[in-house]
């Protein structure tokens, strides 16, 4: 994967209930060269914007009120519109427990970044997600369409020092390296 991407033509939807965090993410994304950033304060508003604006990627908080990332993702992945249902979603949340990560993977995410975010890590995740989509086509998450059994085991690497010790991962929840930052 490349280390540098031109994100100037990318559109991004930020689904985050905290207005201060939305401002921070907008500023960081602008620093990456992303000129088109849409904002939603919960999952319901995010769904409307996905259908209306068709962003290239969604950054989504997991816990929002009244409609969170879990509900947003389940409805999005079940949408009959193939373009909408395969929109890449990167979860950006402070709720980075192993159970949350595995649930998000099962529903269909393309990546996971723990708050507080490091701009370099966020940039790398966005670039890699979009590059993977360009090379391999659109999918309903890192497990791909239909959740085929992946070839490699999921390794969740906790770089924050705050997560619980690793437990065995079930085969249906496998994939190649997902870093928890």
C-alpha positions, -999 to +999 in steps of 0.1 A: +000+000+000+011+035-007+021+060+020+007+091+002-027+095-014-044+124-033-076+128-014-086+161-030-114+146-050-128+125-022-160+132-004-164+122+033-193+120+057-186+125+094-213+109+116-205+122+151-229+134+178-203+156+195-201+190+176-165+197+189-153+163+176-170+170+142-151+202+140-118+185+148-124+158+122-134+184+096-102+202+103-081+170+101-098+159+069-093+194+054-056+190+062-055+158+042-068+178+012-104+165+014-125+194+002-160+179+004-170+170+040-206+164+051-217+162+087-244+142+105-251+143+142-265+108+144-270+076+124-304+086+110-291+118+096-260+100+083-283+075+064-301+104+047-268+119+036-254+087+023-284+084+000-285+121-009-247+129-012-232+095-019-199+101+000-168+081-009-162+072+027-180+076+061-163+082+094-188+071+120-189+072+158-202+040+174-221+055+202-245+083+192-278+093+206-306+085+197-293+065+166-258+050+168-232+036+145-245+000+151-280+009+138-266+030+110-243+003+098-270-025+100-295-004+079-268+008+055-255-028+048-291-040+042-299-012+017-310-025-017-290+002-035-257-015-041-238+019-041-252+028-007-248-006+008-211-008-002-201+026+010-168+023+030-173+029+067-144+037+091-155+036+128-139+063+148-149+059+185-138+060+221-157+027+227-128+005+215-136-027+234-128-060+217-165-069+217-174-037+200-147-041+173-158-077+166-194-067+164-186-038+140-165-062+118-194-087+117-219-060+107-195-047+079-169-021+086-138-013+065-117-001+094-116+010+131-098+038+148-099+045+185-102+080+199-083+101+206-073+100+169-038+105+155-041+123+122-014+101+106-032+069+116-065+083+103-049+093+070-034+059+065-067+041+072-086+063+048-060+059+021-058+022+025-095+017+025-100+037-006-070+020-023-083-015-014-117-005-028-101+007-060-080-025-064-106-051-052-139-034-059-166-023-034-176-045-006-199-046+025-169-045+049-135-060+055-150-095+053-163-088+018-196-096+001-214-125+017-188-126+045-167-153+029-143-171+053-110-151+051-077-167+045-059-151+075-066-148+112-078-115+127-051-100+149-063-070+169-032-051+180-038-028+210-014+001+207-032+022+233-023-001+262-059+002+274-076-029+260-082-062+278-059-092+269-065-110+237-089-139+234-093-164+207-112-151+177-138-172+160-131-182+124-160-161+111-145-130+127-111-134+110-092-111+087-056-098+083-043-073+109-066-047+123-048-022+145-066-007+175-051+027+180 
